[in-house]
Amino acid sequence: MRVKSGFVVREVGGKKYAVATGEAARSFKGMLSLNDVGATIFKLLQQDTTAEAIVEAILAEYDADPALVRADVDNFISQLRGIDVIID
């Protein structure tokens, strides 16, 4: 899975956002506000990856409970699917 082409992560005023550009902006209006972990996940989704690979990358960067990370990653991916931002 990966994020649809045309989405980028940018920092504005110290906050991170995912923004649709080019063709993606025609179907997705607005931007997504991201925390640091959300921005990391979104950046990992710029290339084809799996939920398992994302969980491993998060655990390598943050000291966190693996079960909680897995649940959070699954929830975030589910939300992105719900707004049609991910290609499987």
C-alpha positions in Angstrom: 0.0 0.0 0.0 1.0 3.6 -0.5 -0.3 7.1 -0.4 -1.7 8.3 -3.7 0.6 10.3 -5.9 0.6 14.0 -5.3 0.5 14.1 -1.5 3.4 15.7 0.3 4.2 16.4 3.9 5.2 20.0 4.7 5.9 21.9 7.9 4.2 25.2 8.4 4.6 27.3 11.6 6.1 24.3 13.4 3.2 22.0 12.5 3.2 19.2 10.0 0.6 18.8 7.3 -0.1 16.4 4.4 -1.2 18.4 1.4 -2.5 17.3 -1.9 -0.8 18.8 -5.0 -1.3 18.6 -8.7 -3.9 16.0 -9.8 -4.5 14.8 -6.2 -5.7 18.3 -5.3 -8.6 18.0 -7.7 -10.1 15.1 -5.7 -8.9 15.9 -2.2 -9.6 19.4 -0.9 -7.8 20.6 2.2 -4.9 19.2 4.2 -4.3 16.7 7.0 -2.8 17.9 10.3 -0.2 15.4 11.5 1.7 14.8 14.7 5.3 13.6 14.5 4.4 9.9 14.4 1.6 10.6 11.8 4.1 12.5 9.7 6.6 9.6 9.9 3.9 7.1 8.9 2.8 9.4 6.0 6.3 9.7 4.8 6.8 5.9 4.9 3.6 5.5 2.9 5.2 7.6 0.1 6.6 4.3 -1.2 4.9 0.9 -1.4 5.1 -0.6 2.1 3.2 -2.7 4.6 1.7 -2.0 8.0 4.2 -4.4 9.5 7.1 -2.4 8.0 5.6 0.8 9.3 5.3 -0.6 12.8 8.9 -1.8 12.7 10.1 1.7 11.6 8.1 3.4 14.4 9.4 1.0 17.0 13.0 1.6 15.8 12.5 5.4 16.3 10.3 5.5 19.4 10.3 3.6 22.7 6.7 2.3 22.7 4.6 -0.7 23.4 4.5 -2.8 20.1 0.8 -3.6 20.5 -0.1 0.0 21.0 2.0 1.0 18.0 0.3 -1.7 15.8 -3.2 -0.5 16.9 -2.3 3.1 16.2 -0.8 2.3 12.8 -3.9 0.3 11.9 -6.2 3.1 13.0 -4.2 5.7 11.1 -4.2 3.6 7.9 -7.9 3.0 8.3 -8.6 6.7 8.5 -6.5 7.3 5.4 -8.4 4.6 3.5 -11.7 6.2 4.7 -10.8 9.5 3.0 -9.4 7.7 -0.1 -5.8 8.7 0.3 -4.2 5.2 0.1 -3.8 2.8 -2.8 -3.6 -0.9 -1.9 
